[in-house]
């Protein structure tokens, strides 16, 4: 009887010190990695509305920031550069793929078009 009473007297104060501990598991997906992509996608879509044909490559990069992908090639001896900016999520895997991006097409360092339809006509 004395041992169980002694154990109870020790256990109660120790247990009461742990009552303020909370461990959060999971969540609503708004405070972590996914939310960062959602805000970046929205920001990129807002910047796209400010684009105009014939803007310089440097002006567009200063407006849009660092692209997710960048391609460059020659077509009929004319330099073509394509910058890809993430604008929509297709798979919730944390990776960015080109099908989640909007392409911006430059010819001789001037913006000539943007979007999937424009890219498909290259």
Secondary structure per residue as TSV (DSSP state, phi and psi in degrees):
chain	resnum	aa	ss	phi	psi
A	1	X	-	360.0	-44.2
A	2	X	H	-63.0	-38.6
A	3	X	H	-65.6	-43.7
A	4	X	H	-68.8	-35.4
A	5	X	H	-67.3	-42.2
A	6	X	H	-63.3	-44.0
A	7	X	H	-62.1	-40.2
A	8	X	H	-65.3	-41.1
A	9	X	H	-65.7	-29.9
A	10	X	H	-82.1	-39.7
A	11	X	H	-69.6	-37.8
A	12	X	H	-62.0	-50.3
A	13	X	H	-63.5	-36.7
A	14	X	H	-65.9	-42.0
A	15	X	H	-67.0	-35.0
A	16	X	H	-69.7	-23.1
A	17	X	T	-75.7	-16.3
A	18	X	T	-95.4	0.3
A	19	X	T	-69.7	-20.0
A	20	X	T	-88.8	-1.3
A	21	X	-	-81.7	132.0
A	22	X	-	-134.3	133.5
A	23	X	-	-115.0	120.4
A	24	X	-	-94.3	126.7
A	25	X	-	-124.9	135.7
A	26	X	S	82.8	-139.3
A	27	X	-	136.6	-175.0
A	28	X	-	-95.5	7.7
A	29	X	S	70.1	17.7
A	30	X	S	-104.1	-9.4
A	31	X	S	-111.1	7.6
A	32	X	S	-128.2	-144.2
A	33	X	H	-58.5	-44.5
A	34	X	H	-63.7	-40.6
A	35	X	H	-64.2	-35.1
A	36	X	H	-59.5	-41.7
A	37	X	H	-67.6	-39.5
A	38	X	H	-61.8	-43.4
A	39	X	H	-69.3	-37.4
A	40	X	H	-66.6	-40.4
A	41	X	H	-61.9	-44.2
A	42	X	H	-64.4	-42.7
A	43	X	H	-60.6	-44.5
A	44	X	H	-62.9	-41.3
A	45	X	H	-63.7	-37.7
A	46	X	H	-65.4	-41.6
A	47	X	H	-65.4	-36.0
A	48	X	H	-59.4	-32.2
A	49	X	T	-68.8	-15.8
A	50	X	T	-93.0	-5.4
A	51	X	-	-72.0	146.3
A	52	X	-	-137.0	147.4
A	53	X	T	-57.7	149.0
A	54	X	T	72.3	10.0
A	55	X	-	-66.5	148.2
A	56	X	B	-74.7	155.8
A	57	X	H	-55.9	-46.1
A	58	X	H	-63.6	-40.8
A	59	X	H	-63.7	-44.1
A	60	X	H	-64.2	-44.0
A	61	X	H	-63.8	-36.1
A	62	X	H	-69.7	-30.9
A	63	X	H	-76.5	-46.7
A	64	X	H	-87.3	-28.8
A	65	X	-	91.4	-161.8
A	66	X	S	-73.8	127.7
A	67	X	-	-74.4	159.1
A	68	X	S	-77.3	-32.7
A	69	X	E	-140.7	155.5
A	70	X	E	-145.1	125.5
A	71	X	E	-127.2	149.5
A	72	X	E	-144.1	138.0
A	73	X	E	-159.9	170.3
A	74	X	E	-106.5	137.9
A	75	X	E	-129.3	115.3
A	76	X	T	54.3	46.7
A	77	X	T	62.3	21.1
A	78	X	E	-116.9	127.6
A	79	X	E	-69.6	130.5
A	80	X	E	-120.1	132.4
A	81	X	E	-127.3	137.7
A	82	X	E	-124.8	122.7
A	83	X	E	-106.3	137.9
A	84	X	E	-114.9	128.5
A	85	X	E	-121.3	131.2
A	86	X	E	-65.7	126.9
A	87	X	-	-131.1	-12.3
A	88	X	-	-155.7	149.3
A	89	X	-	-98.3	133.0
A	90	X	S	-109.4	-32.3
A	91	X	S	-132.6	132.6
A	92	X	S	-85.3	66.5
A	93	X	S	-118.1	-0.8
A	94	X	S	81.3	-1.3
A	95	X	-	-104.6	147.9
A	96	X	-	-102.8	128.3
A	97	X	-	-120.1	163.2
A	98	X	G	-62.7	-29.1
A	99	X	G	-73.4	-5.7
A	100	X	G	-100.2	6.1
A	101	X	E	-118.9	157.8
A	102	X	E	-103.7	125.1
A	103	X	E	-82.5	140.8
A	104	X	E	-115.1	123.7
A	105	X	E	-107.3	127.9
A	106	X	E	-117.8	138.9
A	107	X	E	-126.3	123.3
A	108	X	T	52.7	44.2
A	109	X	T	63.5	20.2
A	110	X	E	-120.4	137.3
A	111	X	E	-68.9	120.0
A	112	X	E	-106.4	-27.3
A	113	X	E	-170.5	169.2
A	114	X	E	-154.0	157.0
A	115	X	S	104.6	165.8
A	116	X	H	-66.0	-38.3
A	117	X	H	-64.8	-43.6
A	118	X	H	-62.0	-42.4
A	119	X	H	-65.8	-38.8
A	120	X	H	-67.9	-20.6
A	121	X	T	-87.5	-4.9
A	122	X	-	-65.9	360.0
